[in-house]
């Protein structure tokens, strides 16, 4: 089962490590900042399209982002 909190935690961690704000990532991903915030808090799960948009906005391959999420869930 997909852990939405782990998904959000990894997305937020990658975003912060890259020095990007929620405003920048949400703008590049063409989603609302509040939507991104809800994803990062684990309140909402991203659709596959949104997941790809967020990954692209952060300049990371979706598969690499998913691997980080898998690692987080396995811990």
PyMOL Python script that loads the backbone (N, CA, C, O; Angstrom):
from pymol import cmd

cmd.read_pdbstr("""\
ATOM      1  N   UNK A   1       0.838  -1.190   0.000  1.00  0.00           N
ATOM      2  CA  UNK A   1       0.000   0.000   0.000  1.00  0.00           C
ATOM      3  C   UNK A   1       0.881   1.251   0.000  1.00  0.00           C
ATOM      4  O   UNK A   1       1.896   1.312   0.694  1.00  0.00           O
ATOM      5  N   UNK A   2       0.487   2.207  -0.762  1.00  0.00           N
ATOM      6  CA  UNK A   2       1.254   3.439  -0.880  1.00  0.00           C
ATOM      7  C   UNK A   2       1.044   4.305   0.356  1.00  0.00           C
ATOM      8  O   UNK A   2      -0.090   4.622   0.714  1.00  0.00           O
ATOM      9  N   UNK A   3       2.123   4.680   0.995  1.00  0.00           N
ATOM     10  CA  UNK A   3       2.103   5.524   2.188  1.00  0.00           C
ATOM     11  C   UNK A   3       2.189   6.982   1.741  1.00  0.00           C
ATOM     12  O   UNK A   3       3.256   7.447   1.341  1.00  0.00           O
ATOM     13  N   UNK A   4       1.078   7.696   1.809  1.00  0.00           N
ATOM     14  CA  UNK A   4       1.050   9.072   1.317  1.00  0.00           C
ATOM     15  C   UNK A   4       1.958   9.991   2.125  1.00  0.00           C
ATOM     16  O   UNK A   4       2.479  10.966   1.585  1.00  0.00           O
ATOM     17  N   UNK A   5       2.156   9.701   3.405  1.00  0.00           N
ATOM     18  CA  UNK A   5       3.053  10.516   4.224  1.00  0.00           C
ATOM     19  C   UNK A   5       4.498  10.344   3.753  1.00  0.00           C
ATOM     20  O   UNK A   5       5.246  11.319   3.679  1.00  0.00           O
ATOM     21  N   UNK A   6       4.889   9.115   3.436  1.00  0.00           N
ATOM     22  CA  UNK A   6       6.243   8.866   2.930  1.00  0.00           C
ATOM     23  C   UNK A   6       6.449   9.540   1.584  1.00  0.00           C
ATOM     24  O   UNK A   6       7.509  10.114   1.332  1.00  0.00           O
ATOM     25  N   UNK A   7       5.451   9.477   0.722  1.00  0.00           N
ATOM     26  CA  UNK A   7       5.535  10.143  -0.586  1.00  0.00           C
ATOM     27  C   UNK A   7       5.779  11.637  -0.379  1.00  0.00           C
ATOM     28  O   UNK A   7       6.686  12.215  -0.979  1.00  0.00           O
ATOM     29  N   UNK A   8       4.980  12.242   0.455  1.00  0.00           N
ATOM     30  CA  UNK A   8       5.115  13.673   0.714  1.00  0.00           C
ATOM     31  C   UNK A   8       6.440  14.041   1.343  1.00  0.00           C
ATOM     32  O   UNK A   8       7.053  15.045   0.981  1.00  0.00           O
ATOM     33  N   UNK A   9       6.882  13.224   2.288  1.00  0.00           N
ATOM     34  CA  UNK A   9       8.148  13.485   2.971  1.00  0.00           C
ATOM     35  C   UNK A   9       9.309  13.464   1.980  1.00  0.00           C
ATOM     36  O   UNK A   9      10.195  14.315   2.048  1.00  0.00           O
ATOM     37  N   UNK A  10       9.313  12.505   1.066  1.00  0.00           N
ATOM     38  CA  UNK A  10      10.392  12.409   0.070  1.00  0.00           C
ATOM     39  C   UNK A  10      10.326  13.577  -0.906  1.00  0.00           C
ATOM     40  O   UNK A  10      11.352  14.183  -1.213  1.00  0.00           O
ATOM     41  N   UNK A  11       9.146  13.896  -1.390  1.00  0.00           N
ATOM     42  CA  UNK A  11       9.016  15.025  -2.323  1.00  0.00           C
ATOM     43  C   UNK A  11       9.499  16.309  -1.659  1.00  0.00           C
ATOM     44  O   UNK A  11      10.234  17.083  -2.272  1.00  0.00           O
ATOM     45  N   UNK A  12       9.096  16.540  -0.424  1.00  0.00           N
ATOM     46  CA  UNK A  12       9.527  17.743   0.288  1.00  0.00           C
ATOM     47  C   UNK A  12      11.039  17.742   0.498  1.00  0.00           C
ATOM     48  O   UNK A  12      11.691  18.774   0.334  1.00  0.00           O
ATOM     49  N   UNK A  13      11.589  16.605   0.855  1.00  0.00           N
ATOM     50  CA  UNK A  13      13.029  16.500   1.086  1.00  0.00           C
ATOM     51  C   UNK A  13      13.820  16.806  -0.186  1.00  0.00           C
ATOM     52  O   UNK A  13      14.791  17.561  -0.149  1.00  0.00           O
ATOM     53  N   UNK A  14      13.409  16.227  -1.300  1.00  0.00           N
ATOM     54  CA  UNK A  14      14.098  16.476  -2.572  1.00  0.00           C
ATOM     55  C   UNK A  14      13.979  17.954  -2.938  1.00  0.00           C
ATOM     56  O   UNK A  14      14.955  18.578  -3.354  1.00  0.00           O
ATOM     57  N   UNK A  15      12.786  18.502  -2.781  1.00  0.00           N
ATOM     58  CA  UNK A  15      12.566  19.917  -3.107  1.00  0.00           C
ATOM     59  C   UNK A  15      13.476  20.818  -2.276  1.00  0.00           C
ATOM     60  O   UNK A  15      14.103  21.736  -2.805  1.00  0.00           O
ATOM     61  N   UNK A  16      13.544  20.554  -0.986  1.00  0.00           N
ATOM     62  CA  UNK A  16      14.365  21.384  -0.104  1.00  0.00           C
ATOM     63  C   UNK A  16      15.857  21.207  -0.385  1.00  0.00           C
ATOM     64  O   UNK A  16      16.610  22.180  -0.335  1.00  0.00           O
ATOM     65  N   UNK A  17      16.297  19.977  -0.681  1.00  0.00           N
ATOM     66  CA  UNK A  17      17.712  19.746  -0.992  1.00  0.00           C
ATOM     67  C   UNK A  17      18.125  20.488  -2.259  1.00  0.00           C
ATOM     68  O   UNK A  17      19.282  20.880  -2.408  1.00  0.00           O
ATOM     69  N   UNK A  18      17.181  20.676  -3.161  1.00  0.00           N
ATOM     70  CA  UNK A  18      17.474  21.393  -4.404  1.00  0.00           C
ATOM     71  C   UNK A  18      17.295  22.904  -4.236  1.00  0.00           C
ATOM     72  O   UNK A  18      17.522  23.669  -5.173  1.00  0.00           O
ATOM     73  N   UNK A  19      16.887  23.327  -3.038  1.00  0.00           N
ATOM     74  CA  UNK A  19      16.732  24.754  -2.763  1.00  0.00           C
ATOM     75  C   UNK A  19      15.547  25.384  -3.471  1.00  0.00           C
ATOM     76  O   UNK A  19      15.567  26.572  -3.793  1.00  0.00           O
ATOM     77  N   UNK A  20      14.516  24.587  -3.713  1.00  0.00           N
ATOM     78  CA  UNK A  20      13.341  25.079  -4.433  1.00  0.00           C
ATOM     79  C   UNK A  20      12.186  25.333  -3.466  1.00  0.00           C
ATOM     80  O   UNK A  20      11.981  24.575  -2.518  1.00  0.00           O
ATOM     81  N   UNK A  21      11.447  26.392  -3.711  1.00  0.00           N
ATOM     82  CA  UNK A  21      10.271  26.685  -2.895  1.00  0.00           C
ATOM     83  C   UNK A  21       9.059  25.939  -3.445  1.00  0.00           C
ATOM     84  O   UNK A  21       9.060  25.484  -4.589  1.00  0.00           O
ATOM     85  N   UNK A  22       8.041  25.823  -2.622  1.00  0.00           N
ATOM     86  CA  UNK A  22       6.788  25.220  -3.095  1.00  0.00           C
ATOM     87  C   UNK A  22       6.218  26.030  -4.254  1.00  0.00           C
ATOM     88  O   UNK A  22       5.651  25.464  -5.188  1.00  0.00           O
ATOM     89  N   UNK A  23       6.364  27.338  -4.199  1.00  0.00           N
ATOM     90  CA  UNK A  23       5.840  28.196  -5.260  1.00  0.00           C
ATOM     91  C   UNK A  23       6.504  27.884  -6.595  1.00  0.00           C
ATOM     92  O   UNK A  23       5.833  27.802  -7.624  1.00  0.00           O
ATOM     93  N   UNK A  24       7.818  27.711  -6.577  1.00  0.00           N
ATOM     94  CA  UNK A  24       8.549  27.435  -7.813  1.00  0.00           C
ATOM     95  C   UNK A  24       8.166  26.064  -8.372  1.00  0.00           C
ATOM     96  O   UNK A  24       7.853  25.939  -9.556  1.00  0.00           O
ATOM     97  N   UNK A  25       8.191  25.044  -7.524  1.00  0.00           N
ATOM     98  CA  UNK A  25       7.878  23.688  -7.992  1.00  0.00           C
ATOM     99  C   UNK A  25       6.443  23.602  -8.477  1.00  0.00           C
ATOM    100  O   UNK A  25       6.177  23.027  -9.533  1.00  0.00           O
ATOM    101  N   UNK A  26       5.521  24.164  -7.720  1.00  0.00           N
ATOM    102  CA  UNK A  26       4.117  24.091  -8.144  1.00  0.00           C
ATOM    103  C   UNK A  26       3.895  24.852  -9.449  1.00  0.00           C
ATOM    104  O   UNK A  26       3.105  24.425 -10.290  1.00  0.00           O
ATOM    105  N   UNK A  27       4.583  25.966  -9.619  1.00  0.00           N
ATOM    106  CA  UNK A  27       4.473  26.721 -10.866  1.00  0.00           C
ATOM    107  C   UNK A  27       5.016  25.940 -12.053  1.00  0.00           C
ATOM    108  O   UNK A  27       4.384  25.882 -13.108  1.00  0.00           O
ATOM    109  N   UNK A  28       6.183  25.342 -11.879  1.00  0.00           N
ATOM    110  CA  UNK A  28       6.773  24.552 -12.956  1.00  0.00           C
ATOM    111  C   UNK A  28       5.958  23.295 -13.255  1.00  0.00           C
ATOM    112  O   UNK A  28       5.900  22.842 -14.398  1.00  0.00           O
ATOM    113  N   UNK A  29       5.330  22.738 -12.223  1.00  0.00           N
ATOM    114  CA  UNK A  29       4.530  21.528 -12.392  1.00  0.00           C
ATOM    115  C   UNK A  29       3.097  21.844 -12.838  1.00  0.00           C
ATOM    116  O   UNK A  29       2.323  20.938 -13.150  1.00  0.00           O
ATOM    117  N   UNK A  30       2.758  23.118 -12.865  1.00  0.00           N
ATOM    118  CA  UNK A  30       1.412  23.568 -13.257  1.00  0.00           C
ATOM    119  C   UNK A  30       0.328  22.978 -12.346  1.00  0.00           C
ATOM    120  O   UNK A  30      -0.713  22.506 -12.803  1.00  0.00           O
ATOM    121  N   UNK A  31       0.618  23.025 -11.035  1.00  0.00           N
ATOM    122  CA  UNK A  31      -0.378  22.636 -10.027  1.00  0.00           C
ATOM    123  C   UNK A  31      -0.424  23.754  -8.993  1.00  0.00           C
ATOM    124  O   UNK A  31       0.491  24.575  -8.931  1.00  0.00           O
ATOM    125  N   UNK A  32      -1.457  23.793  -8.197  1.00  0.00           N
ATOM    126  CA  UNK A  32      -1.560  24.813  -7.163  1.00  0.00           C
ATOM    127  C   UNK A  32      -0.572  24.573  -6.027  1.00  0.00           C
ATOM    128  O   UNK A  32      -0.242  23.429  -5.711  1.00  0.00           O
ATOM    129  N   UNK A  33      -0.103  25.662  -5.415  1.00  0.00           N
ATOM    130  CA  UNK A  33       0.818  25.521  -4.294  1.00  0.00           C
ATOM    131  C   UNK A  33       0.164  24.781  -3.145  1.00  0.00           C
ATOM    132  O   UNK A  33       0.812  23.979  -2.473  1.00  0.00           O
ATOM    133  N   UNK A  34      -1.121  25.045  -2.911  1.00  0.00           N
ATOM    134  CA  UNK A  34      -1.818  24.351  -1.819  1.00  0.00           C
ATOM    135  C   UNK A  34      -1.949  22.860  -2.123  1.00  0.00           C
ATOM    136  O   UNK A  34      -1.943  22.039  -1.207  1.00  0.00           O
ATOM    137  N   UNK A  35      -2.066  22.510  -3.389  1.00  0.00           N
ATOM    138  CA  UNK A  35      -2.108  21.099  -3.782  1.00  0.00           C
ATOM    139  C   UNK A  35      -0.767  20.438  -3.463  1.00  0.00           C
ATOM    140  O   UNK A  35      -0.733  19.356  -2.878  1.00  0.00           O
ATOM    141  N   UNK A  36       0.328  21.078  -3.842  1.00  0.00           N
ATOM    142  CA  UNK A  36       1.656  20.552  -3.535  1.00  0.00           C
ATOM    143  C   UNK A  36       1.847  20.442  -2.029  1.00  0.00           C
ATOM    144  O   UNK A  36       2.385  19.449  -1.539  1.00  0.00           O
ATOM    145  N   UNK A  37       1.411  21.450  -1.304  1.00  0.00           N
ATOM    146  CA  UNK A  37       1.526  21.428   0.153  1.00  0.00           C
ATOM    147  C   UNK A  37       0.774  20.232   0.736  1.00  0.00           C
ATOM    148  O   UNK A  37       1.280  19.551   1.629  1.00  0.00           O
ATOM    149  N   UNK A  38      -0.429  19.979   0.233  1.00  0.00           N
ATOM    150  CA  UNK A  38      -1.225  18.841   0.712  1.00  0.00           C
ATOM    151  C   UNK A  38      -0.538  17.514   0.395  1.00  0.00           C
ATOM    152  O   UNK A  38      -0.589  16.579   1.195  1.00  0.00           O
ATOM    153  N   UNK A  39       0.097  17.432  -0.758  1.00  0.00           N
ATOM    154  CA  UNK A  39       0.849  16.217  -1.125  1.00  0.00           C
ATOM    155  C   UNK A  39       2.024  16.043  -0.168  1.00  0.00           C
ATOM    156  O   UNK A  39       2.256  14.945   0.339  1.00  0.00           O
ATOM    157  N   UNK A  40       2.758  17.111   0.079  1.00  0.00           N
ATOM    158  CA  UNK A  40       3.919  17.034   0.962  1.00  0.00           C
ATOM    159  C   UNK A  40       3.535  16.678   2.394  1.00  0.00           C
ATOM    160  O   UNK A  40       4.311  16.033   3.099  1.00  0.00           O
ATOM    161  N   UNK A  41       2.366  17.083   2.823  1.00  0.00           N
ATOM    162  CA  UNK A  41       1.899  16.757   4.180  1.00  0.00           C
ATOM    163  C   UNK A  41       1.267  15.380   4.256  1.00  0.00           C
ATOM    164  O   UNK A  41       0.934  14.912   5.345  1.00  0.00           O
ATOM    165  N   UNK A  42       1.095  14.723   3.112  1.00  0.00           N
ATOM    166  CA  UNK A  42       0.504  13.391   3.102  1.00  0.00           C
ATOM    167  C   UNK A  42      -1.010  13.396   3.156  1.00  0.00           C
ATOM    168  O   UNK A  42      -1.631  12.355   3.368  1.00  0.00           O
ATOM    169  N   UNK A  43      -1.605  14.557   2.965  1.00  0.00           N
ATOM    170  CA  UNK A  43      -3.067  14.687   2.987  1.00  0.00           C
ATOM    171  C   UNK A  43      -3.678  14.216   1.675  1.00  0.00           C
ATOM    172  O   UNK A  43      -4.781  13.670   1.648  1.00  0.00           O
ATOM    173  N   UNK A  44      -2.944  14.435   0.586  1.00  0.00           N
ATOM    174  CA  UNK A  44      -3.401  14.019  -0.738  1.00  0.00           C
ATOM    175  C   UNK A  44      -2.327  13.177  -1.404  1.00  0.00           C
ATOM    176  O   UNK A  44      -1.134  13.352  -1.155  1.00  0.00           O
ATOM    177  N   UNK A  45      -2.772  12.256  -2.258  1.00  0.00           N
ATOM    178  CA  UNK A  45      -1.848  11.450  -3.056  1.00  0.00           C
ATOM    179  C   UNK A  45      -1.842  12.018  -4.472  1.00  0.00           C
ATOM    180  O   UNK A  45      -2.899  12.319  -5.026  1.00  0.00           O
ATOM    181  N   UNK A  46      -0.652  12.165  -5.060  1.00  0.00           N
ATOM    182  CA  UNK A  46      -0.610  12.687  -6.426  1.00  0.00           C
ATOM    183  C   UNK A  46      -1.054  11.632  -7.434  1.00  0.00           C
ATOM    184  O   UNK A  46      -0.803  10.440  -7.254  1.00  0.00           O
ATOM    185  N   UNK A  47      -1.710  12.081  -8.484  1.00  0.00           N
ATOM    186  CA  UNK A  47      -1.986  11.179  -9.604  1.00  0.00           C
ATOM    187  C   UNK A  47      -0.650  10.898 -10.280  1.00  0.00           C
ATOM    188  O   UNK A  47       0.344  11.566  -9.995  1.00  0.00           O
ATOM    189  N   UNK A  48      -0.623   9.929 -11.159  1.00  0.00           N
ATOM    190  CA  UNK A  48       0.624   9.617 -11.864  1.00  0.00           C
ATOM    191  C   UNK A  48       1.074  10.809 -12.700  1.00  0.00           C
ATOM    192  O   UNK A  48       2.270  11.087 -12.783  1.00  0.00           O
ATOM    193  N   UNK A  49       0.140  11.513 -13.313  1.00  0.00           N
ATOM    194  CA  UNK A  49       0.499  12.694 -14.108  1.00  0.00           C
ATOM    195  C   UNK A  49       1.107  13.773 -13.224  1.00  0.00           C
ATOM    196  O   UNK A  49       2.124  14.371 -13.575  1.00  0.00           O
ATOM    197  N   UNK A  50       0.485  14.021 -12.079  1.00  0.00           N
ATOM    198  CA  UNK A  50       1.009  15.026 -11.153  1.00  0.00           C
ATOM    199  C   UNK A  50       2.375  14.616 -10.632  1.00  0.00           C
ATOM    200  O   UNK A  50       3.264  15.456 -10.491  1.00  0.00           O
ATOM    201  N   UNK A  51       2.549  13.328 -10.343  1.00  0.00           N
ATOM    202  CA  UNK A  51       3.833  12.815  -9.880  1.00  0.00           C
ATOM    203  C   UNK A  51       4.923  13.104 -10.917  1.00  0.00           C
ATOM    204  O   UNK A  51       6.014  13.553 -10.566  1.00  0.00           O
ATOM    205  N   UNK A  52       4.627  12.847 -12.180  1.00  0.00           N
ATOM    206  CA  UNK A  52       5.590  13.103 -13.256  1.00  0.00           C
ATOM    207  C   UNK A  52       5.867  14.599 -13.381  1.00  0.00           C
ATOM    208  O   UNK A  52       7.010  14.999 -13.599  1.00  0.00           O
ATOM    209  N   UNK A  53       4.846  15.419 -13.246  1.00  0.00           N
ATOM    210  CA  UNK A  53       5.033  16.874 -13.337  1.00  0.00           C
ATOM    211  C   UNK A  53       5.928  17.386 -12.209  1.00  0.00           C
ATOM    212  O   UNK A  53       6.812  18.213 -12.430  1.00  0.00           O
ATOM    213  N   UNK A  54       5.686  16.884 -11.000  1.00  0.00           N
ATOM    214  CA  UNK A  54       6.493  17.306  -9.854  1.00  0.00           C
ATOM    215  C   UNK A  54       7.941  16.868 -10.056  1.00  0.00           C
ATOM    216  O   UNK A  54       8.861  17.655  -9.833  1.00  0.00           O
ATOM    217  N   UNK A  55       8.148  15.637 -10.472  1.00  0.00           N
ATOM    218  CA  UNK A  55       9.506  15.143 -10.714  1.00  0.00           C
ATOM    219  C   UNK A  55      10.202  16.010 -11.760  1.00  0.00           C
ATOM    220  O   UNK A  55      11.349  16.413 -11.569  1.00  0.00           O
ATOM    221  N   UNK A  56       9.519  16.296 -12.853  1.00  0.00           N
ATOM    222  CA  UNK A  56      10.089  17.115 -13.919  1.00  0.00           C
ATOM    223  C   UNK A  56      10.423  18.510 -13.396  1.00  0.00           C
ATOM    224  O   UNK A  56      11.473  19.063 -13.722  1.00  0.00           O
ATOM    225  N   UNK A  57       9.540  19.073 -12.594  1.00  0.00           N
ATOM    226  CA  UNK A  57       9.759  20.414 -12.045  1.00  0.00           C
ATOM    227  C   UNK A  57      10.993  20.447 -11.151  1.00  0.00           C
ATOM    228  O   UNK A  57      11.658  21.477 -11.045  1.00  0.00           O
ATOM    229  N   UNK A  58      11.300  19.326 -10.510  1.00  0.00           N
ATOM    230  CA  UNK A  58      12.463  19.262  -9.618  1.00  0.00           C
ATOM    231  C   UNK A  58      13.691  18.698 -10.334  1.00  0.00           C
ATOM    232  O   UNK A  58      14.737  18.492  -9.718  1.00  0.00           O
ATOM    233  N   UNK A  59      13.558  18.453 -11.633  1.00  0.00           N
ATOM    234  CA  UNK A  59      14.658  17.947 -12.465  1.00  0.00           C
ATOM    235  C   UNK A  59      15.209  16.623 -11.929  1.00  0.00           C
ATOM    236  O   UNK A  59      16.416  16.451 -11.759  1.00  0.00           O
ATOM    237  N   UNK A  60      14.286  15.697 -11.670  1.00  0.00           N
ATOM    238  CA  UNK A  60      14.650  14.353 -11.240  1.00  0.00           C
ATOM    239  C   UNK A  60      13.793  13.375 -12.041  1.00  0.00           C
ATOM    240  O   UNK A  60      12.621  13.645 -12.306  1.00  0.00           O
ATOM    241  N   UNK A  61      14.371  12.251 -12.421  1.00  0.00           N
ATOM    242  CA  UNK A  61      13.595  11.250 -13.151  1.00  0.00           C
ATOM    243  C   UNK A  61      12.503  10.703 -12.234  1.00  0.00           C
ATOM    244  O   UNK A  61      12.753  10.452 -11.055  1.00  0.00           O
ATOM    245  N   UNK A  62      11.303  10.517 -12.765  1.00  0.00           N
ATOM    246  CA  UNK A  62      10.237   9.943 -11.943  1.00  0.00           C
ATOM    247  C   UNK A  62      10.638   8.601 -11.324  1.00  0.00           C
ATOM    248  O   UNK A  62      10.267   8.303 -10.189  1.00  0.00           O
ATOM    249  N   UNK A  63      11.390   7.800 -12.065  1.00  0.00           N
ATOM    250  CA  UNK A  63      11.819   6.503 -11.533  1.00  0.00           C
ATOM    251  C   UNK A  63      12.772   6.681 -10.352  1.00  0.00           C
ATOM    252  O   UNK A  63      12.720   5.903  -9.400  1.00  0.00           O
ATOM    253  N   UNK A  64      13.633   7.685 -10.397  1.00  0.00           N
ATOM    254  CA  UNK A  64      14.551   7.955  -9.290  1.00  0.00           C
ATOM    255  C   UNK A  64      13.787   8.449  -8.066  1.00  0.00           C
ATOM    256  O   UNK A  64      14.093   8.073  -6.935  1.00  0.00           O
ATOM    257  N   UNK A  65      12.790   9.295  -8.310  1.00  0.00           N
ATOM    258  CA  UNK A  65      11.954   9.787  -7.209  1.00  0.00           C
ATOM    259  C   UNK A  65      11.176   8.639  -6.584  1.00  0.00           C
ATOM    260  O   UNK A  65      11.053   8.560  -5.362  1.00  0.00           O
ATOM    261  N   UNK A  66      10.652   7.752  -7.419  1.00  0.00           N
ATOM    262  CA  UNK A  66       9.915   6.591  -6.909  1.00  0.00           C
ATOM    263  C   UNK A  66      10.829   5.677  -6.104  1.00  0.00           C
ATOM    264  O   UNK A  66      10.407   5.123  -5.089  1.00  0.00           O
ATOM    265  N   UNK A  67      12.070   5.512  -6.541  1.00  0.00           N
ATOM    266  CA  UNK A  67      13.022   4.674  -5.801  1.00  0.00           C
ATOM    267  C   UNK A  67      13.283   5.258  -4.415  1.00  0.00           C
ATOM    268  O   UNK A  67      13.363   4.518  -3.434  1.00  0.00           O
ATOM    269  N   UNK A  68      13.416   6.572  -4.332  1.00  0.00           N
ATOM    270  CA  UNK A  68      13.588   7.213  -3.029  1.00  0.00           C
ATOM    271  C   UNK A  68      12.376   6.963  -2.130  1.00  0.00           C
ATOM    272  O   UNK A  68      12.515   6.737  -0.928  1.00  0.00           O
ATOM    273  N   UNK A  69      11.200   7.006  -2.725  1.00  0.00           N
ATOM    274  CA  UNK A  69       9.968   6.737  -1.966  1.00  0.00           C
ATOM    275  C   UNK A  69       9.939   5.287  -1.505  1.00  0.00           C
ATOM    276  O   UNK A  69       9.583   5.004  -0.361  1.00  0.00           O
ATOM    277  N   UNK A  70      10.309   4.373  -2.386  1.00  0.00           N
ATOM    278  CA  UNK A  70      10.367   2.956  -2.010  1.00  0.00           C
ATOM    279  C   UNK A  70      11.321   2.744  -0.845  1.00  0.00           C
ATOM    280  O   UNK A  70      11.007   2.016   0.096  1.00  0.00           O
ATOM    281  N   UNK A  71      12.473   3.374  -0.907  1.00  0.00           N
ATOM    282  CA  UNK A  71      13.458   3.261   0.178  1.00  0.00           C
ATOM    283  C   UNK A  71      12.901   3.797   1.492  1.00  0.00           C
ATOM    284  O   UNK A  71      13.119   3.216   2.555  1.00  0.00           O
ATOM    285  N   UNK A  72      12.189   4.897   1.406  1.00  0.00           N
ATOM    286  CA  UNK A  72      11.584   5.502   2.601  1.00  0.00           C
ATOM    287  C   UNK A  72      10.543   4.571   3.211  1.00  0.00           C
ATOM    288  O   UNK A  72      10.491   4.410   4.430  1.00  0.00           O
ATOM    289  N   UNK A  73       9.730   3.969   2.382  1.00  0.00           N
ATOM    290  CA  UNK A  73       8.671   3.067   2.867  1.00  0.00           C
ATOM    291  C   UNK A  73       9.268   1.807   3.494  1.00  0.00           C
ATOM    292  O   UNK A  73       8.733   1.279   4.469  1.00  0.00           O
ATOM    293  N   UNK A  74      10.382   1.328   2.928  1.00  0.00           N
ATOM    294  CA  UNK A  74      11.008   0.097   3.428  1.00  0.00           C
ATOM    295  C   UNK A  74      11.694   0.298   4.774  1.00  0.00           C
ATOM    296  O   UNK A  74      11.941  -0.677   5.484  1.00  0.00           O
ATOM    297  N   UNK A  75      12.004   1.519   5.138  1.00  0.00           N
ATOM    298  CA  UNK A  75      12.696   1.775   6.418  1.00  0.00           C
ATOM    299  C   UNK A  75      11.774   1.643   7.600  1.00  0.00           C
ATOM    300  O   UNK A  75      12.201   1.826   8.740  1.00  0.00           O
TER     301      UNK A  75
END
""", "prot")
cmd.dss("prot")
cmd.show_as("cartoon", "prot")
cmd.util.cbc("prot")
cmd.orient("prot")
